[in-house]
Amino acid sequence: MKTLPLYFFIAFLFLACTASDQETTTTNKQKNKEAKFVSIDNDGNTIEQRFKVPDGYERTNIPENSFGNYLRKLPLKKEGSPVLYFDGQVKNNHGVYAGVVDMELDKLNLQQCADAVMRLRGEYLFKEKRYGEIKFNYLSDGKPRYFNAYAKGDLSYSKFRKYMIQIFSYANTASLRDELPPRPIMEMEIGDTFIQKGRPYGHAVIVVDMAINRSTSQKIYLLAQSYMPAQDTQILLNPMNKPLSPWYELGVKSVMTPEWSFTSGDLRHF
């Protein structure tokens, strides 16, 4: 085989690199064209007001007094507010969340991941005065502890908060996962929770909003979490799809959050 002159070889490399660059540029343009633009209203005071849906999407229809609507309307701290630990210190990892839920945190290292989920569920039921439905299972025996039994007629909010502190002390991700029935991933609803037991630690995040593209039927959702040590509940960023973040696309693949990875089989519901 004959050897090509050096200038032919250099010209070949130049053309090859140019073609590769053009191909990369075209690919990037296609990706940018496909990227979903998400608008965030920094002045919005609730999840619904602050996190706008991408073009072509609209929020799912849910009953006014539902758990889903309660979550969608959760108040948020002022844009840029940091997540605080139970002792007032600032969470170091700022690249995790897009907003912070404005809800008082006890000065105890108790309201962690599953605890925050139970707190939201309990707060909703208390707000709706559905006191008899407020109950969570203990890890020790798997049996429910009811707010009504604990309250003994005192249905004040302060009594409810004391009840929740007790629940935080004796329930966790393992007990909550065992308590809640599974939900097929494609049937997800607001209020559903991804939960893993873990060894020794698990994690839980809760779906706090959803939207749908009426043309393609594609659904997207927002996630919230607390973590260890106990800290403010936060709206999670989507590290796998930054143009869509903080929204996540609903699908059967694993769900990668900034601090944990879940499978579709981890979805549970109240």
URPE-V990980 format. One record per residue. N is the residue number from 1. OMEGA is omega in whole degrees, 0 to 359 (* if undefined). Layout:
n=(N,N)
omega=(OMEGA,OMEGA)
//
This chain:
n=(1,2,3,4,5,6,7,8,9,10,11,12,13,14,15,16,17,18,19,20,21,22,23,24,25,26,27,28,29,30,31,32,33,34,35,36,37,38,39,40,41,42,43,44,45,46,47,48,49,50,51,52,53,54,55,56,57,58,59,60,61,62,63,64,65,66,67,68,69,70,71,72,73,74,75,76,77,78,79,80,81,82,83,84,85,86,87,88,89,90,91,92,93,94,95,96,97,98,99,100,101,102,103,104,105,106,107,108,109,110,111,112,113,114,115,116,117,118,119,120,121,122,123,124,125,126,127,128,129,130,131,132,133,134,135,136,137,138,139,140,141,142,143,144,145,146,147,148,149,150,151,152,153,154,155,156,157,158,159,160,161,162,163,164,165,166,167,168,169,170,171,172,173,174,175,176,177,178,179,180,181,182,183,184,185,186,187,188,189,190,191,192,193,194,195,196,197,198,199,200,201,202,203,204,205,206,207,208,209,210,211,212,213,214,215,216,217,218,219,220,221,222,223,224,225,226,227,228,229,230,231,232,233,234,235,236,237,238,239,240,241,242,243,244,245,246,247,248,249,250,251,252,253,254,255,256,257,258,259,260,261,262,263,264,265,266,267,268,269,270)
omega=(183,179,179,174,185,184,176,182,180,179,179,179,180,180,180,180,180,179,180,179,180,180,179,180,179,179,179,178,179,179,180,179,182,183,182,182,180,180,177,179,184,179,180,184,178,177,182,183,186,186,180,179,178,178,178,181,171,182,179,179,180,180,185,184,183,175,180,180,176,181,181,183,177,179,179,173,180,181,181,179,180,171,180,172,181,182,177,179,182,176,184,184,182,183,184,192,180,181,183,179,181,181,183,181,178,179,180,180,185,185,180,191,180,179,179,177,179,178,180,179,179,179,179,181,178,179,181,181,176,189,182,180,181,180,178,183,172,177,188,183,179,182,182,171,186,177,181,180,179,186,181,176,178,183,178,179,179,177,177,180,177,177,182,177,177,178,180,184,188,177,181,182,182,181,180,178,179,182,187,177,179,177,174,188,183,176,182,174,176,183,175,187,170,182,170,180,179,177,4,186,173,179,178,173,186,177,185,175,177,176,183,172,186,180,185,183,177,179,176,184,176,180,175,180,156,183,178,350,182,186,177,173,187,176,188,168,176,185,184,181,186,177,181,184,12,179,175,176,179,179,184,181,179,181,182,174,184,185,180,177,180,172,179,180,180,186,178,179,178,*)
//
